[in-house]
Amino acid sequence: MMSRIVILGNAGGGKSTLARKISAKHGLSHFEIDKILWREGWVPTAMNIYTQQHEEIISGENWIIEGLGHLNSLPLRLARATEIILIDMPLWMHFWLAAERQIAWHAGELNHSPAGLSTMPPTKELFRTISEIDRDWMPGIRSLCAEAESTGTKLTRICGVDELDNFARGL
């Protein structure tokens, strides 16, 4: 059976950690969208390169893809998904979790940096982005997920850290 799992949600919500666990449990190739979105120093990848790499990834089988990437790439990714996991926690929780990650990164205690980059994202920019995604992107992402669910794609919505922990334990 083919599995193509998409994990979506705002920054700091645990998408990458959950994807690594699911990938290990089910033997799926794991793709972090931030790795094709960003270059070292938090420089955005050229759109044509991002689009080509995104299309190559989603054309495959048996994968788990986590992250947002460019908004216009989400419908294509969701159309290929057999399952969607939407991490949809309150804004304050994303701020909290992102702050914890920034502190761990600064202390040299972060095991997996976003996009595999060596430099921390500027905290002010990270928090601005989290706020903008919550306000400008999440309503549309929720709609895209509901639309995919209405056509038969399995959707799991996780709204808190306890739900995320329970989901991960249940794998």
DSSP file (Angstrom, degrees, kcal/mol; ACC not computed):
  #  RESIDUE AA STRUCTURE BP1 BP2  ACC     N-H-->O    O-->H-N    N-H-->O    O-->H-N    TCO  KAPPA ALPHA  PHI   PSI    X-CA   Y-CA   Z-CA
    1    1 A M              0   0    0      0, 0.0     2,-0.3     0, 0.0     0, 0.0   0.000 360.0 360.0 360.0 134.6    0.0    0.0    0.0
    2    2 A M        -     0   0    0      2,-0.0     2,-0.5    60,-0.0    59,-0.0  -0.633 360.0-165.0 -84.9 137.6    1.3    3.4   -0.9
    3    3 A S        +     0   0    0     -2,-0.3    60,-1.5     2,-0.0     2,-0.4  -0.987  14.2 173.2-123.9 126.5    1.5    6.1    1.7
    4    4 A R  E     -a   63   0A   0     -2,-0.5    78,-3.0    58,-0.2    79,-1.7  -0.893  16.8-174.8-130.8 100.9    2.0    9.8    0.9
    5    5 A I  E     -ab  64  83A   0     58,-2.6    60,-3.0    -2,-0.4     2,-0.5  -0.836  10.3-164.4-106.8 131.1    1.7   11.7    4.1
    6    6 A V  E     -ab  65  84A   0     77,-2.4    79,-3.0    -2,-0.5     2,-0.5  -0.956   2.0-163.8-112.4 129.0    1.7   15.5    4.4
    7    7 A I  E     +ab  66  85A   0     58,-2.7    60,-2.2    -2,-0.5     2,-0.3  -0.968  16.0 178.3-113.4 121.9    2.2   17.3    7.7
    8    8 A L  E     + b   0  86A   0     77,-2.6    79,-3.2    -2,-0.5     2,-0.2  -0.838  17.7 106.6-120.6 157.1    1.3   20.9    7.8
    9    9 A G  E     - b   0  87A   0     -2,-0.3    79,-0.1    77,-0.2    59,-0.1  -0.822  61.7 -60.3 154.9 172.0    1.3   23.6   10.5
   10   10 A N    >   -     0   0    0     77,-0.6     3,-1.2    -2,-0.2     5,-0.3  -0.162  69.3 -71.3 -73.4 168.8    3.0   26.7   11.7
   11   11 A A  T 3  S+     0   0    0      1,-0.2    87,-0.2   115,-0.1    -1,-0.2  -0.246 114.8  20.9 -61.9 145.2    6.6   26.9   12.8
   12   12 A G  T 3  S+     0   0    0     85,-0.1    -1,-0.2    86,-0.1    88,-0.1   0.516  85.4 118.8  79.8   5.1    7.7   25.3   16.0
   13   13 A G  S <  S-     0   0    0     -3,-1.2    -2,-0.1    74,-0.1    -1,-0.1   0.471  88.2-100.3 -88.2  -1.0    4.7   22.9   16.2
   14   14 A G  S  > S+     0   0    0     -5,-0.1     4,-2.3    73,-0.0     5,-0.2   0.637  75.7 137.2  96.6  14.9    6.6   19.6   16.0
   15   15 A K  H  > S+     0   0    0     -5,-0.3     4,-2.6     1,-0.2     5,-0.2   0.929  74.8  44.9 -60.3 -47.6    6.1   18.8   12.3
   16   16 A S  H  > S+     0   0    0      2,-0.2     4,-2.4     1,-0.2    -1,-0.2   0.911 113.1  49.6 -66.6 -43.4    9.7   17.6   11.7
   17   17 A T  H  > S+     0   0    0      1,-0.2     4,-1.8     2,-0.2    -1,-0.2   0.932 113.9  46.1 -61.3 -46.2    9.9   15.5   14.9
   18   18 A L  H  X S+     0   0    0     -4,-2.3     4,-2.6     1,-0.2     5,-0.2   0.912 111.2  52.7 -63.4 -42.4    6.6   13.8   14.1
   19   19 A A  H  X S+     0   0    0     -4,-2.6     4,-2.8    -5,-0.2    -2,-0.2   0.900 107.2  51.9 -61.7 -41.1    7.7   13.2   10.5
   20   20 A R  H  X S+     0   0    0     -4,-2.4     4,-2.3     2,-0.2    -1,-0.2   0.907 111.3  48.0 -61.5 -41.1   11.0   11.6   11.6
   21   21 A K  H  X S+     0   0    0     -4,-1.8     4,-2.3     2,-0.2    -2,-0.2   0.930 114.4  44.6 -65.9 -45.8    9.0    9.2   13.9
   22   22 A I  H  X S+     0   0    0     -4,-2.6     4,-2.6     2,-0.2     6,-0.3   0.910 112.7  52.5 -65.0 -41.9    6.5    8.3   11.3
   23   23 A S  H  X>S+     0   0    0     -4,-2.8     4,-1.5    -5,-0.2     5,-1.0   0.922 112.2  44.9 -59.1 -46.4    9.3    7.8    8.7
   24   24 A A  H  <5S+     0   0    0     -4,-2.3    -1,-0.2    -5,-0.2    -2,-0.2   0.896 115.1  48.0 -65.8 -40.7   11.2    5.5   10.9
   25   25 A K  H  <5S+     0   0    0     -4,-2.3    -2,-0.2     1,-0.2    -1,-0.2   0.884 125.4  27.1 -68.2 -39.6    8.1    3.5   11.9
   26   26 A H  H  <5S-     0   0    0     -4,-2.6    -1,-0.2    -5,-0.2    -2,-0.2   0.388 102.2-117.8-110.3   2.5    6.8    3.0    8.4
   27   27 A G  T  <5 +     0   0    0     -4,-1.5     2,-0.3     1,-0.2    -3,-0.2   0.837  58.9 154.8  67.1  32.9    9.9    3.2    6.3
   28   28 A L      < -     0   0    0     -5,-1.0     2,-0.3    -6,-0.3    35,-0.2  -0.690  51.1-107.9 -93.5 146.0    8.8    6.2    4.4
   29   29 A S  E     -c   63   0A   0     33,-1.9    35,-2.9    -2,-0.3     2,-0.5  -0.551  36.8-141.1 -67.1 133.8   11.2    8.7    2.7
   30   30 A H  E     -c   64   0A   0     -2,-0.3     2,-0.5    33,-0.2    35,-0.2  -0.880  19.3-175.0-106.7 126.4   11.1   11.9    4.7
   31   31 A F  E     -c   65   0A   0     33,-2.9    35,-2.4    -2,-0.5     2,-0.7  -0.983  12.6-156.4-122.7 125.8   11.3   15.3    3.0
   32   32 A E  E >>  -c   66   0A   0     -2,-0.5     3,-1.9    33,-0.2     4,-0.5  -0.896   8.4-152.9 -99.5 113.4   11.5   18.6    4.9
   33   33 A I  H >> S+     0   0    0     33,-2.6     4,-1.6    -2,-0.7     3,-1.5   0.839  92.3  66.3 -57.2 -34.6   10.1   21.3    2.7
   34   34 A D  H 3> S+     0   0    0     32,-0.4     4,-2.3     1,-0.3    -1,-0.3   0.801  91.5  64.2 -58.2 -26.8   12.3   23.9    4.5
   35   35 A K  H <4 S+     0   0    0     -3,-1.9    -1,-0.3     1,-0.2    -2,-0.2   0.767 110.8  35.4 -70.4 -23.8   15.4   22.1    3.0
   36   36 A I  H << S+     0   0    0     -3,-1.5    -1,-0.2    -4,-0.5    -2,-0.2   0.611 117.9  54.1 -98.7 -14.6   14.2   23.0   -0.5
   37   37 A L  H  < S+     0   0    0     -4,-1.6     8,-2.7     7,-0.1     2,-0.3   0.823 109.3  44.5 -83.9 -34.0   12.9   26.4    0.5
   38   38 A W  E  <  -E   44   0B   0     -4,-2.3     2,-0.3     6,-0.2    -1,-0.1  -0.852  58.2-161.5-121.3 148.7   16.0   27.8    2.2
   39   39 A R  E >>  -E   43   0B   0      4,-2.7     4,-1.3    -2,-0.3     3,-1.2  -0.731  54.4 -59.6-112.4 168.0   19.7   28.0    1.6
   40   40 A E  T 34 S+     0   0    0     -2,-0.3     3,-0.3     1,-0.3    -1,-0.2  -0.144 126.8  30.4 -50.3 139.7   22.4   28.7    4.2
   41   41 A G  T 34 S-     0   0    0      1,-0.2    -1,-0.3    78,-0.1    79,-0.0   0.597 129.8 -78.3  83.5  12.6   21.9   32.0    5.9
   42   42 A W  T <4 S+     0   0    0     -3,-1.2    -2,-0.2     1,-0.2    -1,-0.2   0.871  82.4 157.8  60.6  40.2   18.1   31.8    5.5
   43   43 A V  E  <  -E   39   0B   0     -4,-1.3    -4,-2.7    -3,-0.3    -1,-0.2  -0.837  44.1-116.4 -92.3 126.9   18.4   32.9    1.9
   44   44 A P  E     -E   38   0B   0      0, 0.0    -6,-0.2     0, 0.0     2,-0.2  -0.348  25.6-116.0 -65.8 142.7   15.3   31.8   -0.1
   45   45 A T        -     0   0    0     -8,-2.7    -9,-0.0     1,-0.1    -6,-0.0  -0.495  42.5 -91.2 -70.9 144.6   15.8   29.3   -2.9
   46   46 A A     >  -     0   0    0     -2,-0.2     4,-2.6     1,-0.1     3,-0.5  -0.325  36.5-121.2 -56.7 140.5   14.9   30.6   -6.4
   47   47 A M  H  > S+     0   0    0      1,-0.2     4,-2.9     2,-0.2     5,-0.2   0.857 110.0  53.5 -57.2 -41.1   11.3   29.9   -7.2
   48   48 A N  H  > S+     0   0    0      2,-0.2     4,-2.0     1,-0.2    -1,-0.2   0.874 111.6  45.9 -65.1 -35.7   12.0   27.8  -10.3
   49   49 A I  H  > S+     0   0    0     -3,-0.5     4,-2.6     2,-0.2     5,-0.2   0.928 113.4  49.2 -70.9 -45.5   14.4   25.6   -8.4
   50   50 A Y  H  X S+     0   0    0     -4,-2.6     4,-2.9     1,-0.2     5,-0.2   0.940 112.1  48.9 -55.7 -49.4   11.9   25.2   -5.5
   51   51 A T  H  X S+     0   0    0     -4,-2.9     4,-2.5     1,-0.2    -1,-0.2   0.909 112.2  47.8 -60.4 -45.0    9.1   24.3   -7.9
   52   52 A Q  H  X S+     0   0    0     -4,-2.0     4,-2.1    -5,-0.2    -1,-0.2   0.935 114.7  45.0 -62.7 -47.1   11.2   21.7   -9.8
   53   53 A Q  H  X S+     0   0    0     -4,-2.6     4,-2.2     1,-0.2    -2,-0.2   0.899 112.8  51.4 -65.8 -39.6   12.4   20.1   -6.5
   54   54 A H  H  X S+     0   0    0     -4,-2.9     4,-2.6    -5,-0.2     5,-0.2   0.927 110.3  49.0 -62.0 -45.5    8.9   20.1   -5.1
   55   55 A E  H  X S+     0   0    0     -4,-2.5     4,-1.3    -5,-0.2    -1,-0.2   0.883 110.2  51.4 -62.7 -39.0    7.4   18.5   -8.2
   56   56 A E  H  < S+     0   0    0     -4,-2.1     4,-0.5    -5,-0.2    -1,-0.2   0.918 111.9  47.3 -63.1 -43.4   10.1   15.8   -8.1
   57   57 A I  H >< S+     0   0    0     -4,-2.2     3,-1.4     1,-0.2    -2,-0.2   0.953 113.0  45.7 -64.4 -50.7    9.4   15.0   -4.5
   58   58 A I  H 3< S+     0   0    0     -4,-2.6    -1,-0.2     1,-0.3    -2,-0.2   0.700 102.0  66.8 -71.6 -16.4    5.6   14.8   -4.8
   59   59 A S  T 3< S+     0   0    0     -4,-1.3    -1,-0.3    -5,-0.2    -2,-0.2   0.683  91.2  83.2 -75.3 -15.4    5.8   12.7   -8.0
   60   60 A G  S <  S-     0   0    0     -3,-1.4     2,-0.3    -4,-0.5     3,-0.2  -0.067  76.3-121.8 -78.0-177.4    7.3    9.8   -5.9
   61   61 A E  S    S+     0   0    0      1,-0.2   -32,-0.2   -57,-0.0   -57,-0.1  -0.852  78.1  27.2-122.8 159.2    5.5    7.2   -3.8
   62   62 A N  S    S+     0   0    0     -2,-0.3   -33,-1.9     1,-0.2     2,-0.3   0.966  84.7 135.3  55.0  66.9    5.8    6.3   -0.1
   63   63 A W  E     -ac   4  29A   0    -60,-1.5   -58,-2.6   -35,-0.2     2,-0.4  -0.911  48.3-145.7-137.1 163.3    6.9    9.6    1.4
   64   64 A I  E     -ac   5  30A   0    -35,-2.9   -33,-2.9    -2,-0.3     2,-0.5  -0.992  19.7-171.3-128.6 125.8    6.2   11.9    4.2
   65   65 A I  E     -ac   6  31A   0    -60,-3.0   -58,-2.7    -2,-0.4     2,-0.4  -0.970   3.8-173.9-120.2 127.2    6.6   15.6    3.5
   66   66 A E  E     +ac   7  32A   0    -35,-2.4   -33,-2.6    -2,-0.5   -32,-0.4  -0.958  38.1  47.2-125.9 144.0    6.4   18.2    6.3
   67   67 A G  S    S-     0   0    0    -60,-2.2   -60,-0.1    -2,-0.4   -57,-0.1  -0.454  71.7-100.9 118.8 169.3    6.4   21.9    6.2
   68   68 A L        +     0   0    0     -2,-0.2     5,-0.1   -59,-0.1     2,-0.1   0.918  44.4 168.6 -94.1 -53.0    4.6   24.7    4.4
   69   69 A G        -     0   0    0      4,-0.1     2,-0.3     3,-0.1    -1,-0.1  -0.442  62.4  -6.4  70.7-148.9    6.9   25.9    1.6
   70   70 A H    >>  -     0   0    0      1,-0.1     3,-1.9    -2,-0.1     4,-0.5  -0.634  68.4-129.2 -81.6 138.8    5.3   28.3   -0.9
   71   71 A L  G >4 S+     0   0    0     -2,-0.3     3,-1.2     1,-0.3    -1,-0.1   0.848 106.4  58.8 -56.3 -38.2    1.6   28.6   -0.5
   72   72 A N  G 34 S+     0   0    0      1,-0.2     4,-0.4     2,-0.2    -1,-0.3   0.625  99.5  59.3 -71.3 -10.5    0.9   27.9   -4.2
   73   73 A S  G <> S+     0   0    0     -3,-1.9     4,-1.9     1,-0.1    -1,-0.2   0.623  85.9  79.7 -89.3 -13.3    2.6   24.5   -3.8
   74   74 A L  H <X S+     0   0    0     -3,-1.2     4,-3.0    -4,-0.5     5,-0.3   0.919  87.2  52.6 -64.0 -46.1    0.2   23.2   -1.1
   75   75 A P  H  > S+     0   0    0      0, 0.0     4,-2.0     0, 0.0    -1,-0.2   0.898 110.8  48.9 -58.8 -38.3   -2.7   22.3   -3.4
   76   76 A L  H  > S+     0   0    0     -4,-0.4     4,-1.0     2,-0.2    -2,-0.2   0.913 113.7  46.4 -64.6 -42.6   -0.4   20.1   -5.6
   77   77 A R  H >X S+     0   0    0     -4,-1.9     4,-0.9     1,-0.2     3,-0.5   0.914 113.4  48.0 -66.5 -43.5    1.1   18.4   -2.5
   78   78 A L  H 3< S+     0   0    0     -4,-3.0     3,-0.4     1,-0.2    -1,-0.2   0.840 104.4  60.4 -68.0 -32.0   -2.3   17.8   -1.0
   79   79 A A  H 3< S+     0   0    0     -4,-2.0    -1,-0.2    -5,-0.3    -2,-0.2   0.805 109.8  42.9 -64.7 -28.5   -3.7   16.4   -4.2
   80   80 A R  H << S+     0   0    0     -4,-1.0    -1,-0.2    -3,-0.5    -2,-0.2   0.616  94.0 107.3 -89.8 -14.6   -1.0   13.6   -4.1
   81   81 A A     <  -     0   0    0     -4,-0.9   -76,-0.2    -3,-0.4     3,-0.1  -0.343  47.1-170.3 -71.3 143.0   -1.5   12.9   -0.4
   82   82 A T  S    S+     0   0    0    -78,-3.0    72,-1.3     1,-0.3     2,-0.3   0.551  83.5  20.3 -96.9 -16.2   -3.1    9.8    1.0
   83   83 A E  E     -bd   5 154A   0    -79,-1.7   -77,-2.4    70,-0.2     2,-0.4  -0.989  65.8-159.4-152.9 142.6   -3.1   11.3    4.5
   84   84 A I  E     -bd   6 155A   0     70,-3.0    72,-2.5    -2,-0.3     2,-0.5  -0.986   1.1-165.2-125.1 134.2   -2.8   14.8    5.9
   85   85 A I  E     -bd   7 156A   0    -79,-3.0   -77,-2.6    -2,-0.4     2,-0.7  -0.976  10.8-164.9-116.7 115.9   -1.8   15.7    9.5
   86   86 A L  E     -bd   8 157A   0     70,-3.1    72,-3.0    -2,-0.5     2,-0.9  -0.893   8.3-157.6-105.0 112.6   -2.6   19.3   10.3
   87   87 A I  E     +bd   9 158A   0    -79,-3.2   -77,-0.6    -2,-0.7     2,-0.3  -0.815  22.7 169.8 -89.1 108.8   -0.9   20.6   13.4
   88   88 A D        +     0   0    0     70,-3.3    -1,-0.1    -2,-0.9     3,-0.1  -0.556   9.0 155.7-127.3  62.7   -3.3   23.4   14.3
   89   89 A M        -     0   0    0     -2,-0.3    71,-0.1     1,-0.2   -79,-0.1  -0.442  51.1 -81.4 -88.9 162.4   -2.4   24.7   17.7
   90   90 A P    >>  -     0   0    0      0, 0.0     4,-1.4     0, 0.0     3,-0.8  -0.247  41.9-112.1 -60.6 152.3   -3.1   28.2   19.2
   91   91 A L  H 3> S+     0   0    0      1,-0.3     4,-2.1     2,-0.2     3,-0.4   0.886 115.4  57.2 -52.8 -45.7   -0.7   30.9   18.1
   92   92 A W  H 3> S+     0   0    0      1,-0.2     4,-2.4     2,-0.2    -1,-0.3   0.837 102.9  55.5 -59.9 -32.1    0.8   31.3   21.6
   93   93 A M  H <> S+     0   0    0     -3,-0.8     4,-2.8     2,-0.2    -1,-0.2   0.881 106.4  49.6 -69.6 -37.5    1.8   27.7   21.7
   94   94 A H  H  X S+     0   0    0     -4,-1.4     4,-2.6    -3,-0.4     5,-0.2   0.900 111.0  50.2 -66.4 -39.5    3.8   28.1   18.4
   95   95 A F  H  X S+     0   0    0     -4,-2.1     4,-2.4     2,-0.2    -2,-0.2   0.939 112.7  47.5 -60.2 -46.0    5.5   31.1   20.0
   96   96 A W  H  X S+     0   0    0     -4,-2.4     4,-2.4     2,-0.2    -2,-0.2   0.946 114.9  43.7 -60.9 -51.6    6.3   29.1   23.1
   97   97 A L  H  X S+     0   0    0     -4,-2.8     4,-2.1     1,-0.2    -1,-0.2   0.875 114.1  50.4 -66.0 -38.1    7.6   26.1   21.2
   98   98 A A  H  X S+     0   0    0     -4,-2.6     4,-2.6   -87,-0.2    -1,-0.2   0.891 109.7  51.4 -66.2 -38.6    9.6   28.2   18.8
   99   99 A A  H  X S+     0   0    0     -4,-2.4     4,-2.4    -5,-0.2    -2,-0.2   0.918 108.8  51.0 -63.6 -42.8   11.2   30.1   21.7
  100  100 A E  H  X S+     0   0    0     -4,-2.4     4,-2.5     1,-0.2    -2,-0.2   0.907 111.1  48.7 -59.6 -41.0   12.1   26.8   23.3
  101  101 A R  H  X S+     0   0    0     -4,-2.1     4,-2.8     2,-0.2    -2,-0.2   0.916 109.9  50.9 -65.9 -42.6   13.8   25.7   20.1
  102  102 A Q  H  X S+     0   0    0     -4,-2.6     4,-2.6     2,-0.2    -2,-0.2   0.909 111.5  48.5 -60.2 -42.0   15.6   29.0   19.7
  103  103 A I  H  X S+     0   0    0     -4,-2.4     4,-2.0     2,-0.2    -2,-0.2   0.928 112.5  47.6 -64.4 -45.5   16.9   28.7   23.3
  104  104 A A  H  <>S+     0   0    0     -4,-2.5     5,-3.1     2,-0.2     6,-0.6   0.907 112.6  49.9 -62.0 -41.3   18.0   25.1   22.7
  105  105 A W  H ><5S+     0   0    0     -4,-2.8     3,-1.5     4,-0.2    -2,-0.2   0.940 110.5  49.3 -62.1 -47.5   19.7   26.1   19.4
  106  106 A H  H 3<5S+     0   0    0     -4,-2.6    -1,-0.2     1,-0.3    -2,-0.2   0.853 111.1  50.4 -60.3 -35.5   21.6   28.9   21.1
  107  107 A A  T 3<5S-     0   0    0     -4,-2.0    -1,-0.3    -5,-0.2    -2,-0.2   0.485 115.8-115.4 -82.0  -3.0   22.7   26.6   23.9
  108  108 A G  T < 5S+     0   0    0     -3,-1.5    -3,-0.2    -4,-0.4    -2,-0.1   0.729  86.6 114.8  76.3  21.6   24.0   24.1   21.3
  109  109 A E      < +     0   0    0     -5,-3.1     2,-0.6    -6,-0.2    -4,-0.2   0.217  36.2 113.0-109.5  13.2   21.4   21.5   22.4
  110  110 A L        -     0   0    0     -6,-0.6     3,-0.2    -5,-0.2    -9,-0.0  -0.783  44.0-169.6 -92.1 122.0   19.3   21.3   19.3
  111  111 A N  S    S+     0   0    0     -2,-0.6     2,-0.4     1,-0.3    -1,-0.2   0.846  77.6  28.2 -78.7 -35.2   19.6   17.9   17.6
  112  112 A H  S    S-     0   0    0      3,-0.0    -1,-0.3     0, 0.0     3,-0.1  -0.918  75.1-155.9-133.4 105.8   17.9   18.8   14.3
  113  113 A S    >   -     0   0    0     -2,-0.4     3,-2.3    -3,-0.2     5,-0.0  -0.530  36.7 -91.1 -80.2 147.1   18.0   22.3   13.0
  114  114 A P  G >  S-     0   0    0      0, 0.0     3,-1.9     0, 0.0    -1,-0.1  -0.325 111.1  -0.7 -55.9 133.8   15.3   23.6   10.7
  115  115 A A  G 3  S-     0   0    0      1,-0.3     3,-0.1    -3,-0.1    -2,-0.0   0.528 116.8 -86.2  62.4   7.4   16.3   23.0    7.0
  116  116 A G  G <  S+     0   0    0     -3,-2.3    -1,-0.3     1,-0.2     2,-0.1   0.698  83.4 157.7  69.1  18.2   19.6   21.5    8.3
  117  117 A L    <   -     0   0    0     -3,-1.9    -1,-0.2     1,-0.1    -4,-0.1  -0.398  44.9-141.8 -80.1 154.6   21.0   25.1    8.5
  118  118 A S  S    S+     0   0    0     -3,-0.1     2,-0.4    -2,-0.1    -1,-0.1   0.669  80.2  66.8 -89.6 -17.9   23.9   26.0   10.7
  119  119 A T  S    S-     0   0    0     -6,-0.0   -78,-0.1     1,-0.0    -2,-0.1  -0.864  83.4-118.3-110.8 141.1   22.6   29.5   11.7
  120  120 A M        -     0   0    0     -2,-0.4    -2,-0.1     1,-0.1     3,-0.1  -0.400  33.0-110.2 -68.0 143.3   19.6   30.2   13.8
  121  121 A P        -     0   0    0      0, 0.0     2,-0.2     0, 0.0    -1,-0.1  -0.518  45.5 -92.8 -69.4 146.2   16.8   32.2   12.2
  122  122 A P     >  -     0   0    0      0, 0.0     4,-2.6     0, 0.0     5,-0.2  -0.433  34.3-136.4 -59.8 128.4   16.5   35.7   13.7
  123  123 A T  H  > S+     0   0    0      1,-0.2     4,-2.7     2,-0.2     5,-0.2   0.878 101.2  53.2 -58.3 -42.5   14.0   35.4   16.5
  124  124 A K  H  > S+     0   0    0      1,-0.2     4,-2.0     2,-0.2    -1,-0.2   0.923 113.0  44.0 -60.6 -44.1   12.1   38.6   15.6
  125  125 A E  H  > S+     0   0    0      2,-0.2     4,-2.5     1,-0.2    -2,-0.2   0.882 112.4  53.2 -67.8 -38.9   11.7   37.5   12.0
  126  126 A L  H  X S+     0   0    0     -4,-2.6     4,-2.4     1,-0.2    -2,-0.2   0.935 111.4  45.1 -60.6 -47.0   10.7   34.0   13.1
  127  127 A F  H  X S+     0   0    0     -4,-2.7     4,-2.1     2,-0.2    -2,-0.2   0.864 111.8  52.3 -67.9 -36.0    8.0   35.4   15.4
  128  128 A R  H  X S+     0   0    0     -4,-2.0     4,-2.5    -5,-0.2    -1,-0.2   0.926 111.1  48.0 -62.8 -43.9    6.8   37.8   12.7
  129  129 A T  H  X S+     0   0    0     -4,-2.5     4,-2.8     2,-0.2     5,-0.2   0.910 109.4  52.3 -63.5 -43.5    6.5   34.9   10.3
  130  130 A I  H  X S+     0   0    0     -4,-2.4     4,-2.2     1,-0.2    -1,-0.2   0.918 111.6  47.5 -58.4 -44.0    4.6   32.7   12.8
  131  131 A S  H  X S+     0   0    0     -4,-2.1     4,-2.3     2,-0.2    -2,-0.2   0.921 113.1  47.6 -64.1 -44.9    2.1   35.5   13.4
  132  132 A E  H  X>S+     0   0    0     -4,-2.5     4,-3.5     2,-0.2     5,-0.7   0.892 111.2  50.6 -65.8 -39.9    1.7   36.1    9.6
  133  133 A I  I  X>S+     0   0    0     -4,-2.8     5,-2.6     3,-0.2     4,-1.5   0.928 111.2  49.1 -63.6 -43.5    1.2   32.4    8.9
  134  134 A D  I  <5S+     0   0    0     -4,-2.2    -2,-0.2    -5,-0.2    -1,-0.2   0.923 121.7  34.2 -60.6 -44.2   -1.4   32.2   11.7
  135  135 A R  I  <5S+     0   0    0     -4,-2.3    -2,-0.2    -5,-0.2    -1,-0.2   0.914 132.0  25.0 -78.0 -45.5   -3.3   35.2   10.4
  136  136 A D  I  <5S+     0   0    0     -4,-3.5     4,-0.3    -5,-0.2    -3,-0.2   0.772 129.7  28.4 -98.3 -29.1   -2.9   35.0    6.6
  137  137 A W  I  X<S+     0   0    0     -4,-1.5     4,-2.4    -5,-0.7     3,-0.5   0.836 102.1  68.5-103.9 -40.9   -2.2   31.3    5.8
  138  138 A M  H  ><S+     0   0    0     -5,-2.6     4,-2.8     1,-0.2     5,-0.2   0.847  95.7  55.5 -60.2 -38.7   -3.9   29.1    8.3
  139  139 A P  H  > S+     0   0    0      0, 0.0     4,-1.7     0, 0.0    -1,-0.2   0.938 113.6  42.3 -58.0 -43.1   -7.5   29.8    7.4
  140  140 A G  H  > S+     0   0    0     -3,-0.5     4,-2.6    -4,-0.3    -2,-0.2   0.871 112.7  53.1 -69.0 -37.2   -6.8   28.8    3.8
  141  141 A I  H  X S+     0   0    0     -4,-2.4     4,-2.4     2,-0.2    -1,-0.2   0.910 107.8  51.2 -64.5 -41.8   -4.8   25.8    4.9
  142  142 A R  H  X S+     0   0    0     -4,-2.8     4,-2.4    -5,-0.2    -1,-0.2   0.910 111.4  48.6 -60.2 -41.3   -7.7   24.6    7.0
  143  143 A S  H  X S+     0   0    0     -4,-1.7     4,-2.5    -5,-0.2    -2,-0.2   0.920 110.2  50.2 -65.6 -44.0  -10.0   25.0    4.0
  144  144 A L  H  X S+     0   0    0     -4,-2.6     4,-2.2     1,-0.2    -2,-0.2   0.901 112.3  48.3 -60.4 -40.9   -7.6   23.1    1.7
  145  145 A C  H  X S+     0   0    0     -4,-2.4     4,-2.5     2,-0.2    -2,-0.2   0.913 111.3  49.2 -66.8 -42.8   -7.4   20.3    4.3
  146  146 A A  H  X S+     0   0    0     -4,-2.4     4,-2.1     2,-0.2    -2,-0.2   0.889 110.8  51.2 -63.3 -39.0  -11.2   20.1    4.7
  147  147 A E  H  X S+     0   0    0     -4,-2.5     4,-0.7     2,-0.2    -2,-0.2   0.919 110.5  48.0 -63.7 -44.0  -11.6   20.0    0.9
  148  148 A A  H ><>S+     0   0    0     -4,-2.2     5,-2.2     1,-0.2     3,-0.8   0.900 110.9  51.6 -63.7 -40.2   -9.1   17.1    0.7
  149  149 A E  H ><5S+     0   0    0     -4,-2.5     3,-1.8     1,-0.2    -1,-0.2   0.886 103.6  58.2 -63.4 -38.2  -10.9   15.3    3.5
  150  150 A S  H 3<5S+     0   0    0     -4,-2.1    -1,-0.2     1,-0.3    -2,-0.2   0.707 105.0  51.3 -66.6 -18.5  -14.2   15.7    1.7
  151  151 A T  T <<5S-     0   0    0     -3,-0.8    -1,-0.3    -4,-0.7    -2,-0.2   0.291 132.7 -87.2-101.0   9.2  -12.8   13.9   -1.3
  152  152 A G  T < 5S+     0   0    0     -3,-1.8     2,-0.4     1,-0.3    -3,-0.2   0.409  79.6 138.5 108.2  -2.6  -11.6   10.9    0.8
  153  153 A T      < -     0   0    0     -5,-2.2    -1,-0.3    -6,-0.1     2,-0.2  -0.618  59.2-114.3 -77.1 132.2   -8.1   11.9    2.0
  154  154 A K  E     -d   83   0A   0    -72,-1.3   -70,-3.0    -2,-0.4     2,-0.4  -0.480  35.8-166.2 -66.8 130.9   -7.6   10.9    5.7
  155  155 A L  E     -d   84   0A   0     -2,-0.2     2,-0.5   -72,-0.2   -70,-0.2  -0.985  12.5-173.7-125.0 127.9   -7.2   14.1    7.8
  156  156 A T  E     -d   85   0A   0    -72,-2.5   -70,-3.1    -2,-0.4     2,-0.5  -0.988  10.0-160.3-116.9 125.5   -5.9   14.2   11.4
  157  157 A R  E     -d   86   0A   0     -2,-0.5     2,-0.5   -72,-0.2   -70,-0.2  -0.931   2.7-165.4-110.2 123.0   -6.1   17.6   13.2
  158  158 A I  E     +d   87   0A   0    -72,-3.0   -70,-3.3    -2,-0.5     3,-0.1  -0.934  10.7 175.7-111.3 121.1   -3.8   18.0   16.2
  159  159 A C        +     0   0    0     -2,-0.5     2,-0.3   -72,-0.2    -1,-0.1   0.324  58.5  22.2-112.7   6.6   -4.7   21.0   18.4
  160  160 A G  S  > S-     0   0    0    -71,-0.1     4,-2.2     1,-0.1     5,-0.1  -0.990  76.9-102.6-164.8 167.0   -2.3   20.8   21.3
  161  161 A V  H  > S+     0   0    0     -2,-0.3     4,-2.9     1,-0.2     5,-0.2   0.884 119.2  53.4 -64.6 -39.9    0.9   19.4   22.6
  162  162 A D  H  > S+     0   0    0      1,-0.2     4,-2.7     2,-0.2    -1,-0.2   0.921 109.7  48.4 -62.1 -42.4   -0.8   16.6   24.6
  163  163 A E  H  > S+     0   0    0      2,-0.2     4,-2.6     1,-0.2    -2,-0.2   0.903 112.1  49.9 -62.0 -40.9   -2.6   15.5   21.4
  164  164 A L  H  X S+     0   0    0     -4,-2.2     4,-2.5     2,-0.2    -2,-0.2   0.931 111.9  47.2 -63.4 -46.5    0.6   15.6   19.5
  165  165 A D  H  X S+     0   0    0     -4,-2.9     4,-2.4     2,-0.2    -2,-0.2   0.918 113.3  48.4 -61.6 -44.2    2.4   13.5   22.2
  166  166 A N  H  X S+     0   0    0     -4,-2.7     4,-1.7     2,-0.2    -2,-0.2   0.904 111.3  50.2 -63.5 -41.9   -0.5   11.0   22.3
  167  167 A F  H  < S+     0   0    0     -4,-2.6     4,-0.3     1,-0.2    -2,-0.2   0.937 112.1  47.3 -60.5 -47.2   -0.5   10.7   18.5
  168  168 A A  H >< S+     0   0    0     -4,-2.5     3,-1.1     1,-0.2    -2,-0.2   0.888 111.1  51.0 -63.8 -39.9    3.2   10.1   18.4
  169  169 A R  H 3< S+     0   0    0     -4,-2.4    -1,-0.2     1,-0.2    -2,-0.2   0.825 105.9  57.7 -65.4 -30.7    3.0    7.5   21.2
  170  170 A G  T 3<        0   0    0     -4,-1.7    -1,-0.2     1,-0.2    -2,-0.2   0.478 360.0 360.0 -80.1  -2.1    0.2    5.7   19.3
  171  171 A L    <         0   0    0     -3,-1.1    -1,-0.2    -4,-0.3    -2,-0.1   0.509 360.0 360.0 -65.5 360.0    2.3    5.2   16.2
